[in-house]
Amino acid sequence: MFDPDAAFDIQRDQDAGRFVLDARDVTVTYQTEKGPLDTVRNVTLQIMPGEIYGLVGESGSGKTTLARAIVRYLPSNGRLSSGTVMLGNTDLLGLSRAEMRNIWGSRITMVHQDPGASVNPSMLIGDQISEVVRAHLGMSKKQAKARAIEMLSKVGMPDPESVVKRYAHQLSGGMLQRVLIATAMATNPQLIIMDEPTTALDVTTEAVILDLVRDLLKEFDTSVLYITHNLGVVARICNRVGVLYAGEVMEEGTIEQVFKNKLHPYTRGLLACVPRIEASKKDISLCAIPGFIPRPDQLPGGCIFAPRCELVEPACKEKRPSQVEIESGHLTACRRWELLQNDAGAAFGTCPARFEVEQELGDLVLEARNIKKYFPVTGGLTSLWKRSRTVIKAVDDISVRLRRSFTMGIVGESGCGKTTLARCIVGLEEATSGEIELEGKIMPYSVVKRSREALKKMQMVFQNPDASLNPQHPAGDSVERPLILLRNMSRKEVRGRVRELFQAVSLPAEYINRLPHELSGGEKQRVAIARAFAAEPTLMICDEPISSLDVSVQASLMNLLVDLQESKGTSYLFISHDLAAVRHISDWIAVVYLGRLWEIGSAEDVFVPPYHPYTEALLSAIPIPDPDIKQDAIRLKGSVPSSMNIPSGCRFHTRCPRKIGDICEQLEPPWRELDNDHRICCHIPVDELRLAQSGLLQNRADRPGRDL
Amino acid sequence: MAGYLLKRLGFIVLTMFLASIIIFSVTQFLPGDVAQLILGQFATETAIANLREELGLNQPLHTQYLNWAGNFVRGDWGNSLVSRVPIRPMVMERLGNSAMLAGLALLIYVPLGILFGVIAAMKRDKWPDQIITGVSMAFVGLPEFVSGLLLIAFLAIGLQWFPANSSINPDSTFIEALPFLILPAITVSLTGLGYITRMTRSGTIDVLRTDYVRAADLKGLPGWQVLTRHILRNSLLPTVTVVAMGIGWLLGGLIVTEAVYGYPGLGRLLVYGIQRQDLPLIQAGSMIIVAIYSFSNLAADVLYSLLNPRIRVGK
């Protein structure tokens, strides 16, 4: 008689040791007020030695829950209700809590998302590394300290001997992430789980950390489970990938298999959401996946992706499709995979541009000239009688101009003055000097001194919708305020207008009475956009409006912004560290570093050589979700210098990969004019830059000088 | 660190100066004339005038203030108007008594409060937490004269373990006074314990939620190491401030407890002075209490910065 359990055991014995991690049919159940909820269902995860396995999915897909279940560190109301987890030959589910403590930190280690929060603020960095090796490798204090220094130098930490004696607040985010990686590798574990390790970092720092992880794995005999929402990151460093959706694996395979064939509509949808650096709103619009991830208590019968799928047919909704192995190692949970295999364009293939290509030059809406914003460094009580001499030059002489219905993108690392510039223009921050002209009228620096008419014309959308909506007021009230305050509308008019605005941002009318906590992040940001548009502004300043959201939500919000711009003729100042998003939405792009502009030009020009070495470094750092695109590895050393101590000469010389000599340290570089008002501020002549730079997309033929 | 301490001491001098002006001004507004108070209702006009002259009460206010403040700094705190004895030894003696009581109470309630607070936080929303928070809340709310009398009824009169009356000889040593200190110290501790417990509990709960504690757990460190190295050092920061505020309260504010047990502490001396309008005594006692608060806050800030490298000064 056939005994499935026995067969399973035999299979298992054969597999033993083949995988570093072998988690099978894992289901995680949370005990909630509504009864038990399975947030992760029957997920099998097998990681081979030396492999970097990418687990991708949007928020709420169960990535972190799965990882926590594997290491048996679930919150008290969660449990791994079925399945097996083997680490090498050890059955983790059979271990006691005390035995798990011997596994944690020695055989499985973790690197967490927010490096600033994951390091104990009141303990020396060195002690936090050495305590792990002391606990697991039984090292003496002295040996452990030496090991900490050794590990820090392995992760490329400058001056490790002094770093061990520092505290977390004395290191930058990138440095702290190196510390966490050093800690995770110190015991030479079998498996490192990295949970969004670079999400909180700048794109340039992210690139450096990803390189580091890949290089370290060559030296250490370690496998990695890499959790992220960023498909570009997966394409850059992983060997295999699993796409998780609402607690189930939709597709799994090698990077080549998954990115080339994409045999699940969800994978295609995710990729179609990501803005591409070679195309803008004029070429394509982003294909947002409609709808939301279902909550675990509201799972649809049949395929869980069916309600959002473009290829759905009645049979999809009848039965949960089982995973099919198309070729060795490539699994998909879509029953229509054959169609997908034959038609690369099926499901979220192409979305035609919604934006009119023809754009005539409109009137000048905003002209900001020579904006400076210096913050004095105050030293407690002494500032009462002593005027401080040190200043932080957050924005140091930036000029931008913006025409009607145009979008100006501002890019740069965090701490470069992007947000301060925006706040000066809006008047939330009083500029130190310079002129802000809105439709030909000079604006007072402070928002409180501006006329109501001026306030109406300039509106802002902030990064964090949680913080910018009053949690006590229904969403409709937030949108009402500008109508009453700035447009003197009657009660009745207001009510009608709010409905229209909600419709314009694609929110159902019943959301008007909901409180912010009843809305998702993307919905809250839609309310914030509706509020900004309520005043009918001519200029909207968007400060990282999509950064905290999932890719599919980002895509739909960007489409919304583009649509609204087209129908209302609003101009945008769009600030983001996400270069692909900026490329997609902007007509003009300004590159900011340490309070100054370094390059400005049309989006098309800024993204192809010649570009400023800083732009070049930013572009080469973008994680592109296409394993075929090989980017130059141009990496910036260290982090942005403090705006209190701005380097002499060219401010970028301390980190510039193309520094030509003393001139960079001594003289401020000149502005060099190219075609189409494209300008670069660099000592290197444009022609030399053109020769040296190979461009981002190797397969683009229209780039002169590429083969030289 | 030395520079920081000097700066802080400078601020304490400034605080004392401002406090002295306030205290001096307030005592000027108390009803009644000092000379009249001293000599009584039936004194003659000339006697009063002579005494006013003698006490310098006819001089302008700022001169009076400078005289008083100068003498105070030099250690001459004047004589009590009521008992005619020098104030300084009297205040210092009471301060010593208060310090004995405060020290014992702190030894009881700070460690216990931290222990209970940590247990409650670790067992959050389970029965140990519910019992601890419930009971500590009840004690905070219980007035000292009630808890004091209950303790006397059970432990002093019923079980006869401790004396009911704590009116010790003012010059007793700590060992001599110890048996008399226990009941008042327990009474005070019941109130203080609640504050420390709640502060420690909420501090620890906040820290337990942090990413670095999760990271420490997942480093596989033994539980006690996670507790001592990663949790307590951060979670006790708010508690340190509460303890420091408690010192001021223990030394100068235990009026009810001292009255219930008849304990000769500083708080009761001050009440006594106020009841009899003994101005020099009120002034000196208030200045001492201001000084105690200032120094205990300084101690708390120094301890805080030692525990918390983010605000550590003078690197």
Interface residues (C-beta under 8 A of the other chain):
Chain A: V71 Y73 M100 R101 N102 I103 W104 G105 S106 T109 M110 H112 Q113 D114 A117 S118 V119 N120 P121 S122 M123 D127 E131 V132 A135 H136 Y167 H169 L180 T183
Chain B: T210 D211 Y212 R214 A215 A216 D217 L218 K219 G220 L221 P222 G223 Q225 R229 H230 R233 N234 L307 N308 P309 R310
